[in-house]
Amino acid sequence: MSAKVTRRVVTGHRADGKSTILIDAPAPNVKQRKAGNASTLLWVTDESPAVVSGAVDQAARDIGVPPPSRGSIFRLAEFPPGAQSRASDNETLLRDFGIGSDVLRGHPPRDPAIHRTRSLDYVVVLEGEIVLLLDDAETTLRAGDVVIQQGTNHAWTNRGAAICRLAMVFIDAEEPEQLLALNRKGGS
């Protein structure tokens, strides 16, 4: 599956302070994940508050799923019809997604695609439908639905007949207090 081409318009400032278009072209940083989905990286910040004075393409880099410490990621993700996890095991998926051991693990995953990032995620379903799997629940999301995900174990699976396209903003966050407490007790 090839990701749908995404036109990306990035604005900025000229030397005289007037606003201008810095980039108006297809977003070039497209990654095909081993799990079967594709993602297009649109922008990354390495700090908060974000620096908005540069003319450098902040998406011209290789980065995993999680955002940089104190940073953010904006990407589009596409899941083909029938997409389930194609990872043979959870650790393979975590490596493919760039999720390191610095992120506390939640409960043992009920599906090989379940993962967690230390981030606050804003997810908007742009087209199609997708199932959000959690530790103890699942829900079907359709175009126009929004998810605010607070560092939870989750996976995405497309049980529909068409590509599902998601807009995703990941913002670095603290570890959830519940996971810190479990970690202190030595359990998960």
VOMARPA-538077 format. One line per 2 residues: their letters; for each residue x, z, y of N, C-alpha, C. Coordinates in nm, 4 decimals, padded with zeros to 6 digits. Each point is the difference from the previous one (the first is absolute). Example, Ala and Ser with C-alpha at 12.3 -4.5 7.8 and 13.67 -1.06 7.14 Angstrom:
REM residues 2
AS> 01.3190/00.7800/-00.5690/-00.0890/00.0000/00.1190/00.0900/00.0000/00.1200 ~ -00.0350/-00.0720/00.1050/00.0820/00.0060/00.1190/-00.0770/00.0730/00.1090
//
This chain:
REM residues 188
MS> 00.0843/00.0000/-00.1176/-00.0843/00.0000/00.1176/00.0886/00.0000/00.1236 ~ -00.0281/-00.0847/00.0942/00.0697/00.0007/00.1283/-00.0904/00.0638/00.1041
AK> 00.0580/00.0824/00.0840/-00.0782/00.0650/00.1053/-00.0488/-00.1033/00.1007 ~ -00.1172/00.0225/00.0526/-00.0563/-00.0841/00.1049/00.0908/00.0079/00.1232
VT> 00.0259/-00.1132/00.0622/00.0854/-00.0022/00.1195/-00.0706/00.0761/00.1123 ~ 00.0745/00.0863/00.0673/-00.0543/00.0810/00.1088/00.0706/-00.0354/00.1304
RR> -00.0766/-00.0449/00.0982/00.0560/-00.0240/00.1332/00.0231/00.1359/00.0650 ~ 00.1202/00.0181/00.0529/00.0365/00.1263/00.0643/00.0387/-00.0285/00.1435
VV> -00.0688/00.0640/00.0933/00.0304/-00.0112/00.1426/00.0526/00.1358/00.0450 ~ 00.1241/00.0005/00.0507/00.0628/00.1230/00.0481/00.0221/-00.0149/00.1497
TG> -00.0491/00.0963/00.0760/00.0170/-00.0040/00.1451/00.1113/00.0933/00.0436 ~ 00.0481/-00.0207/00.1200/00.1045/00.0842/00.0572/00.0085/-00.0247/00.1493
HR> 00.1170/00.0265/00.0564/00.0197/-00.0135/00.1448/00.1197/-00.0882/00.0314 ~ -00.0140/-00.0762/00.1049/00.1133/-00.0764/00.0530/00.0844/00.0945/00.0850
AD> 00.1160/-00.0475/00.0415/00.0902/00.0815/00.0828/-00.0671/00.0428/00.1298 ~ -00.0941/-00.0826/00.0519/-00.0681/00.0344/00.1254/-00.1187/00.0937/-00.0211
GK> -00.0207/00.0466/-00.1258/-00.1063/00.0950/-00.0288/-00.1333/-00.0634/-00.0361 ~ -00.0124/-00.1313/00.0094/-00.1261/-00.0656/-00.0346/-00.0130/-00.0099/-00.1511
ST> -00.1238/00.0133/-00.0470/-00.0240/-00.0103/-00.1438/00.0120/-00.1447/-00.0458 ~ 00.0429/-00.0148/-00.1247/00.0216/-00.1340/-00.0541/-00.0148/00.0026/-00.1517
IL> -00.0087/-00.1167/-00.0592/-00.0012/-00.0124/-00.1456/00.1446/-00.0169/-00.0456 ~ 00.0445/00.0919/-00.0876/00.1351/-00.0052/-00.0546/00.0060/-00.0822/-00.1289
ID> -00.1034/00.0154/-00.0828/-00.0063/-00.0699/-00.1283/-00.1421/-00.0503/-00.0196 ~ -00.0137/-00.1250/-00.0389/-00.1296/-00.0563/-00.0392/00.0291/-00.0960/-00.1143
AP> -00.0043/00.0526/-00.1219/00.0381/-00.0782/-00.1172/-00.0526/00.0691/-00.1252 ~ 00.0007/-00.0702/-00.1125/-00.0369/00.0663/-00.1250/00.0942/00.1176/-00.0280
AP> -00.0561/00.1117/-00.0437/00.0809/00.1167/-00.0351/00.0852/-00.0363/-00.1216 ~ 00.1335/00.0075/00.0141/00.0867/-00.0501/-00.1074/00.0307/00.0982/-00.1125
NV> -00.0207/00.1294/00.0210/00.0439/00.0988/-00.0979/-00.1099/00.0271/-00.1027 ~ -00.0071/-00.0858/-00.1010/-00.1003/00.0098/-00.1052/00.0698/00.0440/-00.1284
KQ> -00.0592/00.0972/-00.0679/00.0611/00.0517/-00.1229/-00.1021/-00.0034/-00.1131 ~ 00.0404/-00.0573/-00.1113/-00.0829/00.0004/-00.1206/00.0392/00.1222/-00.0820
RK> -00.0922/00.0919/-00.0217/00.0273/00.1215/-00.0760/-00.0154/-00.0265/-00.1497 ~ 00.0752/00.0714/-00.0806/-00.0076/-00.0142/-00.1452/-00.1371/00.0388/-00.0521
AG> -00.0713/00.0854/00.0733/-00.1334/00.0444/-00.0422/-00.1039/-00.1112/00.0129 ~ 00.0362/-00.1148/00.0613/-00.0915/-00.1124/00.0092/-00.0522/-00.0270/00.1390
NA> 00.0104/00.0965/00.0889/-00.0478/-00.0209/00.1357/00.1129/-00.0522/00.0884 ~ -00.0383/-00.0526/00.1149/00.0979/-00.0475/00.0983/-00.0243/00.0742/00.1303
ST> 00.1066/00.0168/00.0794/-00.0172/00.0644/00.1304/00.0803/-00.0752/00.1045 ~ -00.0538/-00.0009/00.1197/00.0657/-00.0624/00.1145/00.0300/00.1099/00.1002
LL> 00.1283/00.0232/00.0243/00.0418/00.1019/00.0955/-00.0173/-00.0562/00.1403 ~ -00.0738/00.0716/00.0842/-00.0279/-00.0477/00.1347/00.0838/00.0707/00.1062
WV> 00.0248/00.1308/-00.0170/00.0766/00.0756/00.0986/00.0412/00.1330/-00.0582 ~ 00.1117/00.0540/00.0458/00.0495/00.1310/-00.0426/00.0508/00.0726/00.1236
TD> -00.0266/00.1293/00.0080/00.0647/00.0827/00.1022/00.0842/00.1039/-00.0712 ~ 00.1075/00.0401/00.0635/00.0904/00.0997/-00.0575/-00.0095/00.1348/00.0698
ES> -00.0936/00.0135/00.0912/-00.0097/00.1234/00.0764/-00.1397/00.0157/00.0585 ~ -00.0284/00.1230/00.0412/-00.1232/00.0294/00.0727/00.0364/00.0997/00.1088
PA> -00.0303/-00.0311/00.1248/-00.0709/-00.1195/00.0440/00.0819/-00.1269/-00.0245 ~ -00.0721/-00.1092/-00.0196/00.0635/-00.1276/-00.0321/00.0681/-00.0604/00.1222
VV> 00.1119/-00.0665/-00.0243/00.0692/-00.0750/00.1049/-00.0695/-00.1350/00.0113 ~ -00.0450/-00.0355/00.1199/-00.0719/-00.1263/00.0202/00.0702/-00.0887/00.1018
SG> 00.1305/00.0176/00.0142/00.0760/-00.0762/00.0981/00.0817/-00.1124/-00.0609 ~ 00.0106/-00.0059/-00.1292/00.0889/-00.0961/-00.0635/-00.0615/-00.1358/-00.0234
AV> 00.0871/-00.0975/-00.0186/-00.0425/-00.1358/-00.0319/00.0393/-00.0362/-00.1430 ~ 00.0415/00.0988/-00.0777/00.0453/-00.0222/-00.1370/-00.1216/00.0031/-00.0931
DQ> -00.0026/-00.0900/-00.0970/-00.1076/-00.0030/-00.0991/00.0146/00.1221/-00.0908 ~ -00.0864/00.0981/00.0167/00.0086/00.1256/-00.0744/-00.0436/-00.0136/-00.1459
AA> -00.0505/-00.1175/-00.0389/-00.0394/-00.0220/-00.1392/00.1025/-00.0828/-00.0758 ~ 00.1103/-00.0327/00.0634/00.1046/-00.0804/-00.0643/00.0954/00.0917/-00.0753
RD> -00.0521/00.0622/-00.1056/00.0805/00.0910/-00.0817/-00.0649/00.0177/-00.1354 ~ 00.0778/00.0518/-00.0924/-00.0518/00.0323/-00.1316/-00.0356/00.1472/00.0014
IG> -00.1238/00.0316/-00.0334/-00.0457/00.1390/00.0007/-00.1038/00.0165/-00.1095 ~ -00.0037/00.1168/-00.0616/-00.0986/00.0276/-00.1039/-00.1371/00.0244/00.0600
VP> -00.0873/00.0599/-00.0773/-00.1356/00.0286/00.0450/-00.0032/00.1126/00.1037 ~ 00.0732/00.1112/-00.0203/-00.0088/00.1104/00.0960/00.0642/-00.0344/00.1350
PP> -00.0482/00.0622/00.1077/00.0604/-00.0219/00.1314/00.1301/00.0778/00.0150 ~ 00.0832/-00.0402/00.0980/00.1201/00.0781/00.0287/-00.0388/00.1399/00.0501
SR> 00.0911/00.0941/-00.0146/-00.0222/00.1340/00.0532/-00.0314/-00.0103/00.1494 ~ -00.1103/00.0620/00.0414/-00.0485/-00.0021/00.1387/-00.0424/-00.1394/00.0469
GS> -00.0197/-00.0927/-00.0942/-00.0344/-00.1367/00.0362/-00.1346/-00.0440/-00.0548 ~ -00.0225/-00.1304/00.0054/-00.1254/-00.0578/-00.0478/00.0246/-00.1389/-00.0563
IF> -00.0950/-00.0473/-00.0785/00.0020/-00.1354/-00.0553/-00.1393/-00.0590/00.0175 ~ -00.0042/-00.1286/00.0363/-00.1253/-00.0756/00.0065/00.0170/-00.1205/-00.0901
RL> -00.0870/-00.0124/-00.1003/00.0098/-00.1126/-00.0925/-00.1385/-00.0427/-00.0449 ~ -00.0055/-00.1221/-00.0527/-00.1189/-00.0502/-00.0684/00.0327/-00.0035/-00.1483
AE> -00.0949/00.0387/-00.0823/00.0204/-00.0046/-00.1449/-00.1122/-00.0819/-00.0619 ~ 00.0368/-00.0777/-00.1008/-00.0966/-00.0816/-00.0716/00.0058/00.0316/-00.1483
FP> -00.1179/00.0181/-00.0582/-00.0134/00.0291/-00.1422/-00.0829/-00.1105/-00.0627 ~ 00.0577/-00.0733/-00.0954/-00.0747/-00.1084/-00.0627/-00.1117/00.0530/-00.0892
PG> -00.0992/-00.0852/-00.0318/-00.1089/00.0427/-00.0888/00.0549/00.0512/-00.1324 ~ -00.0626/00.1060/-00.0491/00.0401/00.0556/-00.1281/00.1312/00.0752/00.0035
AQ> 00.0582/00.0188/00.1168/00.1312/00.0653/00.0091/-00.0103/00.1461/-00.0399 ~ 00.0702/00.0326/-00.1028/00.0207/00.1379/-00.0419/00.1489/00.0232/00.0167
SR> 00.0447/00.1171/-00.0261/00.1433/00.0236/00.0053/00.0686/-00.0848/-00.1058 ~ 00.1030/-00.0731/00.0397/00.0790/-00.0747/-00.0966/00.1297/00.0746/-00.0308
AS> 00.0113/00.1186/00.0555/00.1182/00.0816/-00.0274/-00.0129/00.0573/-00.1407 ~ 00.1102/00.0033/-00.0711/-00.0039/00.0536/-00.1355/-00.0130/00.1522/00.0011
DN> 00.0466/00.0621/00.1059/-00.0115/00.1446/00.0125/00.0062/00.0380/00.1476 ~ -00.0372/00.1220/00.0280/-00.0087/00.0477/00.1373/00.1350/-00.0008/00.0702
ET> 00.1079/00.0387/-00.0665/00.1321/00.0030/00.0638/00.0458/-00.1392/00.0415 ~ -00.0314/-00.1030/-00.0802/00.0333/-00.1381/00.0360/-00.0725/-00.0395/00.1279
LL> -00.1274/00.0346/00.0072/-00.0794/-00.0305/00.1190/00.0566/00.0715/00.1227 ~ 00.0344/00.1275/-00.0135/00.0535/00.0758/00.1133/00.1295/-00.0627/00.0514
RD> 00.0868/-00.0441/-00.0908/00.1244/-00.0674/00.0417/-00.0314/-00.1295/00.0742 ~ -00.0940/-00.0808/-00.0527/-00.0378/-00.1260/00.0646/-00.0554/00.0256/00.1396
FG> -00.0723/00.1088/00.0178/-00.0602/00.0330/00.1288/00.0973/00.0717/00.0940 ~ 00.1204/00.0330/-00.0468/00.0975/00.0676/00.0844/-00.0357/00.1452/00.0272
IG> -00.0708/00.0635/-00.0923/-00.0399/00.1405/00.0158/00.1027/00.0852/-00.0720 ~ 00.0779/00.0751/00.0754/00.1094/00.0778/-00.0561/-00.0403/00.1394/-00.0431
SD> 00.0973/00.0718/-00.0530/-00.0237/00.1363/-00.0480/-00.0202/00.0984/00.1149 ~ 00.0231/-00.0444/00.1249/-00.0234/00.0874/00.1145/-00.1491/00.0218/00.0245
VL> -00.0856/-00.0817/-00.0614/-00.1446/00.0169/00.0121/-00.0480/00.0837/-00.1172 ~ -00.0633/00.1147/00.0314/-00.0496/00.0860/-00.1077/-00.1014/-00.0765/-00.0846
RG> 00.0050/00.0191/-00.1296/-00.0966/-00.0625/-00.0885/-00.1268/00.0845/00.0008 ~ -00.1124/-00.0659/-00.0082/-00.1271/00.0708/-00.0126/-00.0246/00.0297/-00.1469
HP> -00.1253/00.0076/-00.0381/-00.0340/00.0201/-00.1404/00.0474/-00.1204/-00.0804 ~ 00.0258/00.0182/-00.1300/00.0412/-00.1141/-00.0830/-00.1027/-00.1126/00.0132
PR> 00.0458/-00.1242/00.0122/-00.0926/-00.1107/00.0257/-00.0883/-00.0313/-00.1198 ~ -00.1270/-00.0323/00.0284/-00.0929/-00.0400/-00.1061/00.0078/-00.1495/-00.0266
DP> 00.0745/-00.0724/00.0822/00.0157/-00.1443/-00.0114/00.1437/-00.0319/00.0412 ~ 00.0667/-00.0975/-00.0633/00.1393/-00.0304/00.0347/00.0191/-00.0428/00.1458
AI> -00.1061/-00.0457/00.0657/00.0121/-00.0463/00.1382/-00.0146/00.1131/00.1020 ~ -00.0341/00.1189/-00.0432/-00.0184/00.1108/00.0949/00.1340/00.0374/00.0610
HR> -00.0022/00.0116/00.1323/00.1196/00.0361/00.0763/-00.0431/00.0800/00.1225 ~ 00.0986/00.0561/00.0679/-00.0271/00.0787/00.1199/00.1140/-00.0211/00.0966
TR> -00.0327/-00.0142/00.1255/00.1022/-00.0029/00.1036/-00.0242/00.1183/00.0926 ~ 00.1057/00.0440/00.0647/-00.0106/00.1099/00.0964/-00.0378/-00.0645/00.1335
SL> -00.1284/-00.0377/00.0083/-00.0446/-00.0719/00.1189/-00.1487/00.0175/00.0220 ~ -00.0405/-00.0248/00.1223/-00.1403/-00.0135/00.0366/-00.0246/-00.1498/00.0030
DY> -00.0941/-00.0480/-00.0824/-00.0251/-00.1430/-00.0123/-00.1377/-00.0343/00.0557 ~ -00.0039/-00.1021/00.0842/-00.1256/-00.0569/00.0473/-00.0136/-00.1346/-00.0701
VV> -00.1058/-00.0167/-00.0764/-00.0190/-00.1208/-00.0793/-00.1360/-00.0606/00.0339 ~ -00.0009/-00.1296/00.0320/-00.1236/-00.0715/00.0298/-00.0134/-00.1152/-00.0988
VL> -00.1138/-00.0086/-00.0676/-00.0262/-00.1126/-00.0893/-00.0439/-00.1175/00.0868 ~ 00.0810/-00.1063/00.0006/-00.0297/-00.1175/00.0816/-00.0898/-00.0993/-00.0736
EG> 00.0269/-00.0186/-00.1304/-00.0827/-00.0916/-00.0793/00.0074/00.0410/-00.1459 ~ -00.1044/-00.0356/-00.0754/-00.0061/00.0330/-00.1414/-00.0418/00.1439/-00.0223
EI> 00.0275/00.0479/-00.1197/-00.0276/00.1396/-00.0329/00.1097/00.0530/-00.0896 ~ 00.0155/00.1319/00.0028/00.1065/00.0646/-00.0767/-00.0466/00.1396/-00.0382
VL> 00.0531/00.0497/-00.1119/-00.0316/00.1353/-00.0439/00.1179/00.0893/00.0348 ~ -00.0279/00.1105/00.0666/00.0992/00.1020/00.0312/-00.0089/00.1071/-00.1084
LL> 00.1085/00.0144/-00.0773/00.0069/00.1028/-00.1039/00.0702/00.1228/00.0570 ~ -00.0556/00.1178/-00.0235/00.0617/00.1267/00.0374/00.0167/00.0837/-00.1260
DD> 00.0516/00.1208/00.0124/00.0192/00.0853/-00.1171/-00.1300/00.0261/-00.0749 ~ -00.1091/00.0245/00.0753/-00.1239/00.0408/-00.0658/-00.1208/-00.0840/00.0403
AE> 00.0235/-00.1143/00.0643/-00.1132/-00.0802/00.0461/00.0449/-00.1437/00.0208 ~ -00.0985/-00.0874/00.0194/00.0277/-00.1370/00.0413/-00.1184/-00.0479/00.0820
TT> 00.0271/-00.0948/00.0889/-00.1066/-00.0555/00.0815/00.0301/-00.1466/00.0275 ~ -00.1057/-00.0806/00.0054/00.0142/-00.1421/00.0299/-00.0130/-00.0201/00.1501
LR> 00.0954/-00.0730/00.0563/00.0023/-00.0275/00.1436/-00.0209/-00.1491/00.0211 ~ -00.0722/-00.0339/00.1088/-00.0295/-00.1392/00.0314/00.0411/-00.0296/00.1442
AG> 00.0011/-00.1293/00.0335/00.0396/-00.0435/00.1350/-00.0691/00.0851/00.1060 ~ 00.0812/00.0504/00.0930/-00.0501/00.0851/00.1076/00.0164/00.1486/-00.0273
DV> 00.0204/00.0383/-00.1264/00.0194/00.1419/-00.0315/00.1397/00.0443/00.0430 ~ 00.0122/00.1269/00.0321/00.1246/00.0590/00.0495/00.0325/00.1236/-00.0836
VI> 00.1294/00.0180/-00.0299/00.0469/00.1194/-00.0713/00.1043/00.0682/00.0878 ~ -00.0124/00.1309/00.0143/00.1033/00.0811/00.0625/00.0562/00.0847/-00.1130
QQ> 00.1211/-00.0310/-00.0392/00.0615/00.0603/-00.1176/00.1090/00.0976/00.0444 ~ -00.0129/00.1239/-00.0418/00.0884/00.1061/00.0464/00.0980/00.0425/-00.1091
GT> 00.0957/-00.0878/-00.0304/00.1053/00.0333/-00.0955/-00.0485/00.0257/-00.1407 ~ -00.1048/-00.0702/-00.0437/-00.0593/00.0263/-00.1308/00.0528/-00.0937/-00.1083
NH> -00.0047/00.0474/-00.1256/00.0218/-00.0859/-00.1162/-00.1092/-00.1062/00.0029 ~ 00.0390/-00.1266/-00.0189/-00.1008/-00.1064/00.0021/00.0549/-00.1269/-00.0642
AW> -00.0910/-00.0905/-00.0301/00.0349/-00.1348/-00.0454/-00.1120/-00.0926/00.0457 ~ 00.0331/-00.1280/00.0085/-00.0964/-00.1033/00.0373/-00.0161/-00.0943/-00.1179
TN> -00.1234/-00.0345/-00.0339/-00.0240/-00.0970/-00.1063/-00.1142/-00.0931/00.0412 ~ 00.0220/-00.1291/-00.0193/-00.0993/-00.1000/00.0368/-00.0764/-00.0405/-00.1257
RG> -00.1224/00.0492/-00.0126/-00.0860/-00.0343/-00.1139/-00.0964/-00.1124/00.0361 ~ 00.0134/-00.0527/00.1218/-00.0903/-00.1046/00.0477/00.0441/-00.1391/-00.0416
AA> -00.0647/-00.1004/00.0601/00.0255/-00.1399/-00.0340/00.0789/-00.0732/00.1077 ~ 00.0350/00.0674/00.1094/00.0714/-00.0649/00.1105/00.1166/00.0870/00.0450
IC> 00.0923/-00.0602/00.0713/00.1129/00.0756/00.0564/-00.0538/00.1082/00.0934 ~ 00.0614/00.1156/-00.0058/-00.0305/00.1062/00.0958/00.1178/00.0101/00.0954
RL> -00.0295/00.0018/00.1290/00.1040/00.0083/00.1030/-00.0210/00.1279/00.0802 ~ 00.1068/00.0800/00.0096/-00.0044/00.1279/00.0702/00.0972/-00.0011/00.1177
AM> -00.0406/00.0566/00.1134/00.0906/00.0300/00.1107/00.0359/00.1474/-00.0159 ~ 00.1318/00.0308/00.0040/00.0460/00.1362/-00.0267/00.1002/00.0452/00.1057
VF> -00.0234/00.1173/00.0558/00.0950/00.0628/00.0914/00.0402/00.1321/-00.0635 ~ 00.1315/00.0162/-00.0260/00.0534/00.1225/-00.0581/00.0808/00.0727/00.1069
ID> -00.0308/00.1278/00.0196/00.0701/00.0821/00.0990/00.0635/00.1175/-00.0736 ~ 00.1300/00.0213/00.0222/00.0699/00.1102/-00.0658/-00.0748/00.1305/00.0266
AE> -00.0036/00.0863/-00.1010/-00.0737/00.1261/00.0111/00.0757/00.1106/-00.0723 ~ -00.0451/00.1209/00.0198/00.0520/00.1151/-00.0728/-00.0551/-00.0042/-00.1419
EP> 00.0671/00.0688/-00.0924/-00.0555/00.0149/-00.1343/-00.1279/00.0835/00.0105 ~ -00.1041/-00.0322/-00.0787/-00.1216/00.0817/00.0011/00.0305/00.1432/-00.0431
EQ> -00.0570/00.0958/00.0676/00.0240/00.1415/-00.0286/-00.0332/00.0331/-00.1457 ~ -00.1042/-00.0619/-00.0555/-00.0388/00.0271/-00.1383/00.1122/-00.0396/-00.0965
LL> 00.0679/-00.1106/00.0244/00.1093/-00.0425/-00.0884/00.1232/00.0886/00.0193 ~ 00.0246/00.0428/00.1245/00.1108/00.0914/00.0232/-00.0217/00.1313/-00.0747
AL> -00.1255/00.0510/00.0036/-00.0315/00.1245/-00.0700/00.0164/-00.0173/-00.1513 ~ -00.0465/-00.1137/-00.0552/00.0176/-00.0265/-00.1427/00.1477/-00.0108/-00.0362
NR> 00.0764/-00.0644/00.0847/00.1436/-00.0161/-00.0239/00.0703/00.1354/-00.0002 ~ -00.0402/00.0885/00.0915/00.0592/00.1345/00.0052/-00.0302/00.0783/-00.1284
KG> -00.1197/-00.0246/-00.0585/-00.0401/00.0676/-00.1232/00.0628/-00.0653/-00.1221 ~ 00.0550/-00.1223/00.0177/00.0634/-00.0704/-00.1114/-00.0961/-00.0809/-00.0841
GS> -00.1173/-00.0288/00.0503/-00.0970/-00.0791/-00.0773/-00.0482/-00.1193/00.0783 ~ -00.0769/-00.0817/-00.0662/-00.0642/-00.1112/00.0696/-00.1337/-00.0288/-00.0624
//
